[in-house]
Amino acid sequence: MQTALETASAVETARITATLIRVTGDWSLAEDCVQDSFARALADWPERGIPRNPGAWLTTVAKNRAIDRMRSAASEKRAVHELAILTELQGLSDEADRAPAADDDRLRLIHTCCHPALPIDARVALTLRTVAGLTTGEIARAFLVSEATMSKRLVRARAKIRDAGIPYRVPPRSSYPDVRPGSWPCSTLCSTRDIRPRKATN
C-alpha cells in the first residue's frame, strides 16, 4: 500500500497541483487539496483497495476538495469570479494525465517556480518542493538550514509569485535567453537520479 502511494505521488503530485493552480490561481489552495487527496487515499485505500486508476481517483478527490473550499470561501463580491472557477473545476477531466493540457500545466509550473524575479535559492527550493515533491525538511537539510527557515522561505516565494503577479505560463521563445539561466539549474536538479519525487507531507 505504501509503495502504491509513493508511486502515485511521484507520478501524479506535480500534474494535479499544476492543473489546480492553473484553474484556481491559488497556489496554497492547490497544494492543500493535493495533500488532502493523499491523506484520503491513506485512509481509504487500505480498506477499499487501490483504485484501478490511482491518478484519476486522486484528481477527483483533489478537485472536489478545491470545489468545496472555494464554495465555502466565496463571498458575494467574488461570486462571479468564483463561479467561473468552479465551473471550470467541475468540468475538469479526471483523466487529466491523458490530456495534452496536463503536460502544459506541468511546464507552466516549472517555469513559474523558476521565474527570474525569484532569488535563485527560492527557485530551487520551490521547484524541489512543488515539482519534485521533496518535503520541506528534506530541502532544508540540502540547504543546511532549519526546517522552519525553509518553510518561511517557501512561503515568501509563493507570496512573491502572487503579489508580483508572476504569470502562470510558459514564456515566449523571445524571452528564453533571460529564462534559461534560472530554469536550467532547477530542471537539472529535478532530473538528477539522486533527487526523486516522493510523497509530500509538509
N, C-alpha and C positions, 0 to 999 in steps of 0.2 A: 504493500500500500504506500509506504514511504517513497519507494522507488518511483511509483506511478505519479505521485505528487511532484517529486523533484523533476521528473521528465517533463511533466505538463508545465511546470514553472519555467524550465529552461526554454521550452518551445513557445509558450503562449503569453507569458507575462508582458513582454515588450509590445507584442502585437495588440493585445487587448487594451493596455494602457495608452498606447499611441492613438488607437481609434477613439477611445473615450475622450482624450484630450482634444482631438480634432473636433468632435461633436459638441462637447460641453464648454470647451475653452477654459476649463478649470483643472489645473494640474493636480492639486491636492485631492479634489473630489475623485479624479480618475484613479490615482494611486490607492486611495482608501477603498474604493469599490472593488478594485482588483484584489487587494488584500482580503477584503471581506469574502470574495468568491473562493479564495483558497482556504480561509477559515471554515467556510461552509462545507467545502469538499472534505476537509479533515474530519468534520463531524459526520457527514453523510456517507461518504464512500465506504468506510469500514462496515457499516450496517447494510447499505443497499447495493454495494458492489461498485466497481469502477464503471462509469458510463462508457458506451460504445465509442462516443466521440468526446473525450475529455475537454477538448478545446471549445467545442460548441456549448457544452454544459457550463464551463466557466464563463464564457462570453454571455450566456443567458443570465446567469446569476449576477455578474458584474453590471450588465446593462439594466436589469430590473432594480438593482440596488441604487444605481445612479438615478433612475426614474423616481424611485421613492424619495431619495434625498432631495431632488430638485422640486418635487411636488410639495414637500413639507417646508422647504425654504422659500418657495415662491411668494412674493408679495404682490399686491395689486399694481404697484408701479412697474414691476418687472414682468407682469403677466404675459404680455405679448411676446417678449423675448424668450421667456421660459417656455411658452407654448411651442414656439418654433423649434427649440432644442428638444423638447420632449417628443415632438412629432418625429424628428429625425432619429432619436434614440429608439422609439418604438418601431421604426422601420428598418433599424439596423439588423443586418443578417447575422444569425448566429454562426453561419458558416463563413465568417469574415476572412478566415485564413485562406479560403479558396478564391477570394476576390482580389483582383489587381490592386484595389484601393488599400488592402491591408499592407502590402509592401510599400505603397506610397506613404502610408501613415508611419510605418517604422522609419522610413527615410526622413520624413519630416521631424520625427522625434530626435533622431541622431543629429540633424543639422541644428535643431533648436538647442539641444544640450551643448553643442559645440560653437554656439554663436560667438563671434569675436568681441561682442560687448561684454561678455563674461570673462572674469580672470581665468587664466589657464588652469589653475588648480580647481576652480569651481567647475569648469567644463569637464575635466577628467572625472572628478568626484560624481557629478550629476550623471554622466554617461555610465559610469560603473554601477551607480545605484539604479537608474531607471532603465537602461538598455541591457546591461549585463546581469542585473538582478542581484548584485552583491549586497550584503547587509551593511547598515551604517557602521557597525562595529568592525567588519572586515575592511572597509575602506579606511576607517580611522587608523587601524593598525598599519595599513600600507603607507599612510601619510605620516605615521609616527605622531599622531595627536590623539587626544581623548575622544571617546565616542560622543560626549556632549559637545565638544568643539566641532566635530564633523557634522553633527546634527544641525547645529546653528549655521554652519557654512552651507549646507544643502537648503535650509530654509531661506537664507539670504539669496541664493542663486535662483530659487523658484520665484521669490518676490521680485527680483530684478527682471526676470522674464515678463512677469505680469505688469509691473509698474512702468517698465521702459517700452512696453508694447512690442516686445520682440516677436516677429511674426512666426507663426507655426507653419512653415512652408519649406520646400526645397528651394534654395536660392537660384536665381537665373545664372546661366553659364557665364555671363559677363562679370559676375562677382566672384567666380571661382578662385582667382588669384588671391583675393582677400580672405576667402573662407578656408582654403586648403591648409594653411599653417596651423589653424586651430583645430580643424576636424581630423586631420590625418593622425596625430598622436592618439586621439581618443579612439578612432577606428582601429588603429594598430593594437591598442591595449585590449579592446574587446575581441579581437581575432586571435590574440595570443593564446596558445594552448594552456598556459598556466592559469588563465582567468576564464573560468567557465561560469555561465549563468547558473544561479541556484535560487532556491526559494527565498523570496523577500519576506522578512519578518519584522523589520523595524520601520 
